[in-house]
Amino acid sequence: MRRRILAGLFVVMVWTQTASAQLLPGLLGSTSTSTSASVTAIIGGVIVRTTLGSAGLGLVCLLNGCTVKGNLDGNLGQVFLVTPNSGLLPDVLAGILRLVTGILDAEVDQILTIPTDLTNKVYLTTTPPGLYASTLVSYYGTPVWYGYANQPAAQIINLAKAHGSFHASGAGVVADIDTSVDPNHPALHGVLLQGYDFTRNQPGGSEMTDLGGNTGSSCSACQAAFVNQHTAAMVDQHTAAMVDGTAYAAFGHGTMVMGVIHLVAPTAKLLPLKAFHADGTGNLSDIVQAVYYAVQSHANVINMSFDLSLNSTELSKALSYASNQNVIEIASAGNDGMEEIVYPAAWQKDVVGVASTDDFDRRSTFSNYGDQIVWVAAPGEYIVSTYPFGAYSVSSGTSFSAPLVSGTASLLLALQPSLNQAKAAAAVSHAQWIGYNMGYGRLDVYRSLAGE
């Protein structure tokens, strides 16, 4: 079906599978060098917590066959990434370092993957109406698609009522640890901060760099492209990036998540932190570093639309540090459709875990469940959001439920400047009960702000 597309915009409908990151064993090898302030992701590294400082750790490495690649916790100066020399296995190096006085912890770095798993996918048989509602409307001073601003998910969570009743549209800084964002998207351009790319060790949080230099923000000549996991549709007519190809399996994920946060908290500042590549892979060390960077960059909320199947001591400590600094942390519950323990959602002292519901307040079939990981649920099906090249997409997954709650935390911050993790968790627990194993129920933004 062909239809008229507004100049400068085209549609890509992506059925994503991107909120269930899995830990894979660390591999040997290394990437580019780093500065003393931060470090590029290292495959086969070891995350070390020490009281010895950079110089002291350097001496330890000199004696034990490793190289200090950089600092992960910013001005705290206690957490570093090191790599083994001369073929020494990372787990062997970690075991050696744990025996050294002054080394508090040594954890093998891991590769996280946002998998292209079709098991629990839902496929569209008709195009959601939101992708036809392309008329531009003003949304807090920014032109956006009507289908984005007035989509069913926003209505279900009573977003307009909350905005109007409390005159809250967001406050503070919301960081998203993700594939990053299209910095030129018209809907997001006015609220985006610079961010940081930990995959390349450079300032700026643009996922457009994953396209090898093609950073155009729109395609006025493009036709609408509706894609699922069985197609090889191009992002536009000028790139060879496949939306569902192996090298670009997660491309656009960060832009979509940022768009959902912006929908709920349109005046909040957004801080993109790139810890995942376009293919959906990322290093645990980059995520750890991103948490510390977010806190020290004065973020108030951290959104984490990913999950790990294995515990991580250093990620847990990073999130505890953030919570102790009154940073609110939100994480997706995962897309395996199971009652299972995943992280960070399982760390309920410091993190609000979010499951997905459909438009009828039923658990999405792909959504993980269980009160050990789910604090609250939110709509996660057919979510209309921003997409690279100035586009809009429709996506599903707990990845897009979590940012609805992150945006709500920003609204709460506008009403309660002293908001912390415990207060935010208590506020969003004023939800619509939908049954057991789904935490306190489906998010209701109005109830959260009203405290009822």
C-alpha positions in Angstrom: 0.0 0.0 0.0 1.3 3.4 -0.9 0.4 6.5 0.9 1.5 10.1 1.2 4.3 10.8 3.6 5.0 14.2 5.1 8.1 15.8 3.7 11.2 15.0 5.7 9.6 12.0 7.5 9.1 8.4 6.7 7.8 5.5 8.7 9.5 2.3 9.7 7.5 -0.2 11.7 9.8 -2.4 13.6 8.8 -5.4 15.6 11.6 -5.4 18.2 12.9 -8.1 20.5 15.3 -5.9 22.4 14.7 -5.9 26.1 16.3 -9.2 27.0 20.0 -8.9 27.1 21.9 -12.1 27.9 25.3 -12.5 29.3 27.8 -14.4 27.2 31.2 -15.6 28.3 34.1 -13.1 28.1 36.4 -13.6 25.1 40.0 -13.0 24.5 41.1 -9.9 22.6 41.1 -6.1 23.0 40.0 -3.0 21.2 41.3 0.5 21.0 43.1 2.4 23.7 41.5 4.7 26.3 42.1 7.8 28.2 42.7 8.0 31.9 39.2 9.3 32.5 37.3 6.5 30.7 37.9 3.3 28.7 36.7 1.8 25.5 35.0 -1.6 25.8 37.5 -4.5 26.1 36.7 -8.0 25.2 38.2 -10.4 27.7 38.9 -7.8 30.4 38.5 -7.9 34.1 36.6 -5.3 36.2 38.6 -4.6 39.3 37.7 -2.7 42.5 40.7 -1.6 44.4 41.9 0.8 47.1 45.3 1.1 45.4 44.4 3.7 42.9 45.5 3.7 39.2 49.2 3.8 40.0 49.0 1.0 42.6 46.9 -1.1 40.3 49.4 -0.5 37.5 52.2 -1.9 39.7 50.0 -5.0 40.5 49.5 -5.5 36.8 53.2 -5.2 36.1 53.8 -8.1 38.5 50.8 -10.2 37.5 50.6 -10.0 33.7 47.9 -7.4 33.0 47.4 -3.9 31.7 45.2 -1.2 33.2 42.9 0.1 30.4 41.1 2.8 32.3 38.9 4.0 35.1 35.2 3.1 35.2 33.8 5.0 38.2 34.9 8.5 37.3 36.1 10.7 40.2 35.7 7.8 42.7 38.9 6.2 41.4 38.2 2.7 42.7 36.9 0.7 39.7 39.0 -0.1 36.7 39.1 -2.3 33.6 42.3 -4.3 33.1 43.2 -6.9 30.4 45.4 -9.9 30.6 48.8 -10.1 28.9 50.4 -13.0 27.0 47.3 -15.1 26.5 46.4 -15.3 30.2 42.7 -16.2 30.5 40.5 -13.5 32.1 39.0 -15.8 34.7 42.5 -16.9 35.7 43.6 -13.3 36.0 40.6 -12.5 38.1 41.4 -15.3 40.4 45.0 -14.1 40.8 44.0 -10.5 41.4 41.5 -11.5 44.1 44.5 -12.7 46.2 46.3 -9.4 46.1 46.1 -7.1 49.1 44.2 -3.9 48.1 42.1 -5.7 45.5 38.5 -5.8 46.8 36.9 -7.5 43.8 37.8 -8.8 40.3 35.0 -9.7 38.0 35.4 -11.0 34.4 33.9 -8.5 31.9 31.1 -10.0 29.9 29.5 -9.4 26.5 25.8 -8.7 26.7 23.6 -9.4 23.7 20.2 -8.1 22.8 19.1 -11.3 21.0 17.2 -11.7 17.7 15.0 -14.3 19.2 11.6 -14.8 17.5 10.2 -17.2 20.1 7.9 -14.8 21.9 7.3 -12.3 19.1 3.9 -10.9 18.2 3.4 -10.2 14.5 1.2 -7.5 13.2 -1.6 -8.4 10.7 -2.8 -4.8 10.4 -1.0 -1.5 10.6 -1.7 0.3 14.0 -3.8 3.5 13.4 -1.0 5.6 15.0 1.2 5.1 11.9 -1.5 6.6 9.7 -2.0 9.6 12.0 0.9 11.6 10.6 -0.6 15.0 11.0 1.9 17.3 12.8 0.6 18.7 16.1 2.4 20.8 18.7 3.4 18.8 21.8 4.8 21.1 24.4 6.1 23.4 21.7 7.6 20.6 19.5 6.0 19.3 16.2 5.2 15.6 16.5 2.9 13.1 14.9 -0.7 13.0 16.2 -0.5 9.2 16.4 2.5 9.5 18.7 1.1 12.1 21.1 -2.3 10.5 21.3 -1.6 6.8 21.1 -3.5 4.2 23.2 -0.7 3.6 25.6 -0.8 7.3 26.7 -4.5 7.1 27.2 -4.3 3.9 29.2 -1.9 5.3 31.7 -4.0 8.6 32.1 -1.1 10.7 30.8 -3.1 13.7 29.6 -5.1 13.8 32.8 -1.8 13.8 34.8 -0.3 16.5 32.7 -3.4 18.7 32.9 -4.2 18.1 36.6 -0.7 18.7 38.0 0.8 21.0 35.4 3.8 18.7 35.3 5.7 18.0 32.1 9.0 16.7 33.5 12.0 17.9 35.4 15.6 17.0 35.8 17.7 14.7 33.6 16.7 11.2 32.4 19.6 9.1 31.2 19.1 6.1 29.0 21.8 3.4 28.7 21.2 2.0 25.2 22.2 2.1 21.6 21.9 5.9 21.9 19.7 8.3 19.8 19.3 10.2 16.6 20.4 13.6 17.8 18.6 15.4 14.9 15.2 13.9 15.4 12.7 16.9 15.3 10.7 15.6 18.2 13.8 15.2 20.5 16.2 17.8 19.3 15.3 20.5 21.9 15.7 18.3 25.0 18.7 16.1 24.1 22.0 16.6 26.0 25.3 15.6 24.4 25.7 12.3 26.1 28.7 9.9 25.7 29.6 6.9 23.5 31.3 4.3 25.6 31.6 1.9 22.6 34.0 4.4 21.0 35.2 6.3 24.0 34.1 9.7 22.7 31.7 12.5 23.7 28.3 12.5 21.9 25.5 10.0 22.1 24.5 9.4 18.5 23.6 6.0 17.2 23.8 7.4 13.7 27.6 6.8 13.8 26.8 3.1 13.5 25.8 3.7 9.9 29.4 4.5 8.9 29.0 8.2 8.5 25.5 8.5 7.1 24.0 10.8 9.6 21.2 12.4 7.6 18.2 13.3 9.7 15.4 12.7 7.2 14.5 11.3 3.8 12.0 13.4 2.0 11.8 11.0 -1.0 11.3 7.8 1.0 8.2 5.7 0.9 6.8 4.1 4.0 8.5 0.9 5.0 6.8 -1.6 7.1 9.3 -4.2 8.4 9.2 -7.3 10.5 11.8 -10.0 11.3 11.2 -11.7 7.9 12.1 -8.7 5.7 15.2 -7.0 4.6 13.8 -3.5 4.2 16.2 -0.7 4.1 16.1 2.1 6.7 16.0 4.5 3.7 17.0 4.7 0.1 20.5 6.0 0.9 21.8 3.4 3.4 22.6 -0.2 3.4 21.6 -0.6 7.0 19.2 -3.5 7.5 16.7 -2.9 10.3 16.6 -6.6 11.1 20.0 -7.7 9.8 22.6 -9.1 12.0 24.8 -6.0 12.0 21.9 -3.7 12.8 19.5 -5.9 14.8 19.2 -3.2 17.5 19.6 -0.1 15.5 17.0 2.5 16.5 16.3 1.0 19.9 17.7 3.9 21.8 15.9 6.5 19.7 12.6 4.6 20.3 13.2 4.4 24.1 14.1 8.1 24.2 10.9 8.9 22.4 8.8 7.0 25.0 10.4 8.9 27.8 9.8 12.2 26.0 6.1 11.3 25.4 5.6 11.1 29.2 8.0 13.9 30.3 8.3 16.2 27.3 10.3 18.9 29.1 12.8 16.6 30.8 16.3 16.7 29.5 17.5 13.4 28.0 21.0 12.1 28.4 21.9 9.4 25.8 24.6 6.9 27.0 25.7 4.5 24.3 26.8 1.2 25.7 25.3 -1.1 23.0 26.3 -1.4 19.4 23.9 -1.5 16.5 24.1 -5.3 16.4 22.8 -5.4 20.0 26.0 -6.3 21.7 27.6 -4.4 24.6 30.2 -4.9 27.3 29.2 -5.1 31.0 32.1 -2.7 31.7 30.5 -0.1 29.4 27.2 -0.3 31.3 28.9 -0.1 34.7 30.8 3.0 33.5 27.6 4.5 32.1 25.9 4.3 35.4 28.7 6.1 37.2 28.8 8.7 34.3 25.1 9.3 34.6 25.3 10.0 38.3 28.3 12.3 38.0 26.6 14.1 35.2 23.7 14.9 37.5 21.1 12.5 36.0 18.0 12.1 38.2 16.7 9.0 36.5 18.4 6.1 34.7 16.4 4.0 32.3 17.8 0.5 31.5 15.8 -1.2 28.8 17.8 -4.4 29.0 18.3 -7.3 31.4 21.0 -9.8 32.4 20.4 -13.4 33.2 23.4 -13.6 35.5 24.2 -11.5 38.6 27.0 -8.9 38.4 28.6 -7.7 41.6 30.0 -4.5 40.1 26.8 -3.5 38.3 24.9 -4.0 41.5 27.4 -1.8 43.4 27.2 0.9 40.7 23.4 0.9 41.0 23.6 1.0 44.8 25.9 4.0 44.4 23.4 5.7 42.1 20.5 5.0 44.5 22.4 6.4 47.4 22.8 9.6 45.4 19.0 9.8 45.0 19.1 8.7 41.4 15.9 6.7 40.4 16.6 3.6 38.4 14.1 1.8 36.1 14.7 -1.5 34.3 12.7 -3.7 31.9 11.7 -7.2 33.2 12.7 -9.0 30.0 10.9 -10.6 27.0 11.3 -14.3 27.6 7.6 -14.8 28.7 8.8 -16.6 31.9 8.8 -16.3 35.6 12.6 -15.9 36.0 15.1 -13.9 37.9 16.8 -11.2 35.7 18.9 -8.2 36.6 18.9 -5.3 37.2 15.1 -5.7 37.8 15.6 -8.2 40.6 17.6 -5.7 42.6 14.4 -4.2 44.0 16.1 -2.2 46.7 17.6 0.0 44.1 15.6 -0.6 40.9 12.0 -0.6 39.7 11.4 -3.5 37.4 8.7 -3.1 34.7 6.7 -5.7 32.9 4.6 -5.3 29.7 0.8 -5.3 29.3 -1.4 -5.1 26.2 -4.2 -2.5 25.7 -6.6 -4.6 27.8 -4.5 -4.7 30.9 -3.4 -8.3 30.3 0.2 -9.4 30.6 1.9 -9.4 27.2 2.7 -13.0 26.2 6.4 -12.1 25.7 6.7 -10.3 29.1 8.5 -11.9 32.0 6.6 -11.9 35.2 6.9 -12.6 39.0 7.0 -10.2 41.9 10.7 -10.8 42.4 11.4 -8.8 39.2 8.2 -6.9 38.6 7.4 -3.9 40.7 4.9 -2.4 38.2 3.7 -3.0 34.7 3.1 -0.6 31.8 1.8 -0.9 28.2 4.4 -2.4 25.9 2.6 -3.4 22.7 2.2 -1.4 19.6 4.0 1.6 21.1 4.4 4.5 18.7 7.7 6.2 19.1 10.5 8.1 17.4 12.9 6.4 15.1 16.2 7.5 13.4 16.1 9.7 10.3 13.2 11.7 11.8 10.9 8.7 11.5 8.3 7.1 13.7 8.0 3.4 14.4 5.7 0.9 16.2 7.5 -1.4 18.6 6.7 -3.9 21.3 8.7 -5.2 24.3 9.3 -4.5 28.0 12.0 -2.1 26.5 9.2 0.3 25.8 7.3 -0.3 29.1 10.2 0.7 31.2 10.6 4.3 29.8 6.9 5.0 30.5 7.8 4.6 34.2 11.1 6.5 33.8 9.2 9.4 32.3 6.7 9.2 35.2 9.6 9.5 37.6 10.6 12.8 35.9 7.0 14.1 36.4 7.2 13.1 40.0 10.5 15.0 40.3 8.7 18.1 39.1 6.4 17.9 42.1 8.9 16.5 44.6 12.4 17.9 44.1 13.6 15.6 47.0 12.4 12.5 45.2 14.5 9.4 45.7 14.3 5.7 44.7 12.1 4.7 47.6 9.6 7.6 47.1 9.4 7.0 43.4 8.8 3.3 43.8 6.1 4.0 46.4 4.5 6.5 44.0 4.3 4.3 41.0 2.9 1.5 43.1 -0.4 3.4 43.1 -1.3 1.4 40.0 -4.2 -0.5 38.5 -4.3 -4.0 39.9 -4.3 -6.6 37.1 -3.5 -9.9 38.9 -0.8 -11.8 40.6 2.9 -11.9 39.5 2.6 -8.4 38.0 3.8 -6.4 40.9 1.4 -3.6 42.0 -0.3 -3.6 38.6 -0.4 -1.4 35.5 1.0 2.1 35.7 -1.4 5.0 36.2 0.5 8.2 35.9 -2.4 10.3 37.4 -2.6 8.0 40.5 1.2 8.1 40.8 1.3 11.9 40.9 -1.8 12.1 43.2 -0.5 9.5 45.6 -3.8 7.6 45.6 
